């Protein structure tokens, strides 16, 4: 069965510019399958697609996204496809937008003859020129013709011809690989193609076994295993491992097989792969057994990334409100004494009000996909309001009781607990009859998820209210050496990985402190000022150092210095990443020290910041702005001098 036998022109939409979000993309493709007659139960099939998305992104990078499901709702195997030239954010592993979409519908039972065509599609999509030809197609007929020609070119005209493995050298295959993904439909074959092509390019013959839905293909033989230099397991599910006992072996994710083939191959060739010793278990791989800590960080960052626009937009409007207000009119109402200030501050406060629910909602969504969004959002709102069983009952009785917000920490807890509660609901209902699959997302998840998160947060909110009060009091008591030390810590953290976990942890701490700061308790404003000073230092320090210590930098480095300085002044720490990546041993320590100095001085000078971003653009909203600039200059110079002293002269050639 060829690809064009599965992909009909009525299941193709080119230049679907009306599709703006991942949800719209999935809905459009599901509807195309229904239109083509491939699916008889739309909601059941869609739930299968969402369940697969919950396992990890099907957007594999290079603009390709292949959502898929092997599903009882599928009547006839088929493919639906759309192109979106503007791109859609589908959480691709390379961070880019996806613009070429193929949704695969595979029946749960019956013949697997269609799987060869699906494997072929996954393989030919690895060709960048072919992808561009698809994006340029003017009609579904031209689109199908391009696919048909590429398939014939790659595999020949015979329907049953299996994709050949890379031809071995006289001594056999140097490297062997096994690829597998949870559904065994797309990523399995893309990883195999990527590894084999890179092996051919590097001169190391490589054979890849694919563990797809139709079973293992291109199976590795005992003789090949015995003769090879090493094995690469690029899989997100268990594969049979006993046969590899005593061989150098790398276990990794299937995505690494697609995107990092050269790195994996070179580890085998350079003897960097550890020898595998089979212990009797069905060996799990690193892709499937992602550490729990990394999972928590991934979910947290999903919440933080969605929360930041609310923090930044709201925070800057609130800061502008203070800038345009007149403190002397009514100090107690500062920020809303004039009409313009009142408008800005009101809008900013509305954005801030969404901050904690958005954080919790998208943490929960990262854990449990879309069914987790609503319980997480509501849990974050309950945390923000500080509502508890006690406060509700007291209200019914007409009694007054103090209600304290659970704050940022309460919302974090709400997001994680909501996500895992919905996962538990999914697990508890997974054995329901297939005919009732549509009931789960429409009734069980929203009602059950809301009831569970409500009960948990109403019960535990008093604890988070107490903890939030304790932290607020601790911040309020900061002074002297303690405040300076805190400024040094949060400032230095901004330079450890420049956009990575340490940087994000410091920034989130600063924005959380900013959200709780008041005129009477401005410590949160001071923390935010120290955080931003620390984040501005790395690019500025590198720019200064490259201009002063010219023999320590290449011509290209010095040419980029002005741009780097401007990005630093705009509070874009990531501008320093290329320098840190090329020389981490010298760049990172220098920048960390410079940032720590800037953060500590900002605290010592009592500088405050009401905006969570903006760099020098928000200097008018900074308290004690002159000394803040002094702190930034001193920190940048310290970092620049250290870098100039530590680095060795470079060969300009």
WONORCOR-V348914 format. One record per helix or strand of 3 or more residues. SS is the DSSP state (h for helix, s for strand). FROM is the first residue (numbers start at 1). TO is the last residue. If there is no record, write none. Layout:
SS|FROM|TO, SS|FROM|TO
This chain:
h|3|6, s|7|13, h|22|36, h|42|55, s|59|61, s|68|71, s|78|88, s|98|107, h|115|124, h|128|136, h|140|155, s|175|180, h|187|202, s|206|212, s|215|217, h|222|227, s|230|235, h|242|244, s|248|252, h|254|259, h|261|269, h|292|323, h|331|333, h|339|368, h|371|385, h|389|396, h|407|429, h|434|476, h|480|496, h|501|516, h|523|548, h|550|552, h|555|559, h|561|569, h|573|582, h|584|604, h|615|621, h|625|646
